[in-house]
Amino acid sequence: MKEKARQRQADQIAAKKEKKLTEATSPTAAKSPMAKADASAEGPKITSASPSAFPAPKNSYEFKRHLLSLSSDAASKNLKEYLCTNVGAKKIIEMYKKTSIEADEISQIVRALYKHLDVSVEEEKERGMNFVWALSRTHL
């Protein structure tokens, strides 16, 4: 008798935990109206921005906005492609000659280059060295 009561109680606790878990992960069960509107919106889901969607930045403010858009771990390869194709090391020096570059921006750039540059290829190795050199020439 006691075992059945314990089993029933354990089942109830497990059911409550499962209910809370599904409420937390289900977009339709979210409590905020914005989350419900986002969940019901139709259209393709974009997971990360492509580097071709961003033109070359004109100033440090635009560059920072682009970094924020491409800063997730899933998009770090896109960030590396954006840095190599749209920005370049010389542009970083130009943008941060008078304004200071923030530490989180430096870490995002270095992390993306470290993860995705192939240092066994001489051209990639030189590109990485140019970016590090350019970051050392910025106004900190």
C-alpha positions in Angstrom: 0.0 0.0 0.0 2.8 2.4 0.9 4.7 1.4 -2.2 1.7 2.3 -4.4 1.4 5.7 -2.7 5.1 6.4 -3.2 4.9 5.3 -6.8 1.9 7.5 -7.4 3.6 10.5 -5.7 6.8 9.9 -7.8 4.6 9.7 -11.0 2.9 13.0 -10.1 6.2 14.7 -9.5 7.6 13.4 -12.8 4.5 14.6 -14.6 4.8 18.1 -13.1 8.5 18.3 -14.1 7.7 17.2 -17.7 4.8 19.7 -17.9 7.1 22.5 -16.8 9.8 21.4 -19.2 7.4 21.4 -22.2 6.0 24.8 -21.1 9.5 26.2 -21.0 10.5 24.9 -24.4 7.3 25.1 -26.3 6.9 28.4 -28.2 3.1 28.2 -28.2 3.0 27.8 -24.5 5.1 30.9 -23.8 3.4 33.5 -21.6 4.5 36.7 -23.4 2.4 38.0 -26.3 5.5 38.8 -28.3 6.6 35.2 -28.1 3.2 33.9 -29.2 3.3 36.4 -32.2 6.8 35.3 -33.1 5.8 31.6 -32.9 2.7 32.1 -35.1 4.5 34.2 -37.7 5.0 32.4 -41.0 8.1 32.5 -43.2 11.5 31.0 -43.4 13.6 30.8 -40.2 17.0 32.4 -40.6 19.5 30.9 -38.3 22.5 33.2 -39.0 23.2 36.1 -41.2 25.4 35.6 -44.3 28.5 37.8 -44.7 27.3 38.8 -48.2 24.3 40.5 -46.6 26.6 43.1 -45.0 28.5 45.7 -47.1 31.9 46.9 -46.1 31.5 49.1 -43.1 32.0 52.9 -43.5 32.8 53.5 -39.8 33.4 51.8 -36.5 29.7 52.1 -35.6 28.6 50.1 -38.6 31.4 47.6 -38.0 30.2 47.1 -34.4 26.6 46.5 -35.6 27.8 43.9 -38.1 29.9 42.2 -35.4 26.9 41.9 -33.2 24.8 40.4 -36.0 27.5 37.8 -36.7 28.7 37.2 -33.2 26.9 33.9 -32.3 29.0 30.8 -32.3 27.0 29.4 -35.1 27.9 32.4 -37.2 31.5 32.7 -36.3 32.6 31.1 -39.6 30.4 33.8 -41.3 32.2 36.4 -39.2 35.6 35.2 -40.4 34.4 35.3 -44.0 33.0 38.8 -43.5 36.3 40.0 -42.0 38.3 38.5 -44.8 36.1 39.6 -47.7 34.4 42.8 -46.7 36.6 44.4 -44.1 40.3 43.5 -44.3 43.1 44.4 -41.9 43.7 47.9 -43.4 40.1 48.9 -42.9 40.3 48.0 -39.2 43.3 50.4 -38.8 41.4 53.2 -40.7 38.2 52.8 -38.6 39.9 52.7 -35.2 42.6 55.3 -35.8 40.9 57.9 -33.6 38.2 56.0 -31.8 39.0 53.1 -29.4 38.1 49.5 -30.1 36.4 47.7 -27.3 37.8 44.5 -25.8 34.8 42.4 -26.7 35.2 43.4 -30.3 38.8 42.3 -30.3 37.9 39.0 -28.7 35.2 38.3 -31.3 37.6 39.0 -34.1 40.4 36.9 -32.6 38.0 34.1 -31.7 36.5 33.9 -35.2 40.0 34.0 -36.8 41.4 31.4 -34.4 38.5 29.0 -34.9 38.3 29.1 -38.7 41.6 30.2 -40.2 43.6 27.2 -41.6 47.2 28.0 -40.5 48.5 25.2 -42.6 47.8 27.3 -45.7 50.4 30.1 -46.0 47.9 32.7 -47.3 45.5 32.1 -44.4 48.4 32.3 -41.9 49.5 35.6 -43.4 45.9 36.9 -43.3 45.6 36.0 -39.6 48.9 37.7 -38.9 47.8 40.9 -40.7 44.6 41.0 -38.6 46.6 40.7 -35.4 49.0 43.4 -36.6 46.1 45.6 -37.5 44.5 45.1 -34.1 47.8 46.1 -32.4 47.7 49.4 -34.4 44.3 50.5 -33.3 43.6 53.1 -30.6 43.0 51.1 -27.4 
